[in-house]
Amino acid sequence: MELVYSWLKEYVQMDLSLVELGNALTMLGMEVEDVRLVGLPKPGQSDAGITFHGLEWDPEKMVVARVDEVMPHPNADRLVLCRLFDCADRRPQPV
């Protein structure tokens, strides 16, 4: 069974970390073998032997963009080029 932590927090009021939640579920008889993290830092080791794996990224480096145009690639049949709009102001700023 897979459980999404953010969805669980919408329905259950709790102040448990991922490690504490994993340990609590294991103690209740629902063994947690591993936790997949997406964009979150890996927490410290747990007492129940839960393995944490996944991708960690810095939210300050994330960019959200809109795809404005999709064009065929000039040198490849199976590739496309996308024109993106990311709201970044690329004009030189006055000093």
Secondary structure, DSSP 4 states (H G I P E B T S, - for coil): ----HHHHHHHS-----HHHHHHHHHHTT----EEEEESS------TT--EEEEE---GGG----EEEEEEE-TT-SS-EEEEEE-----SPPP-
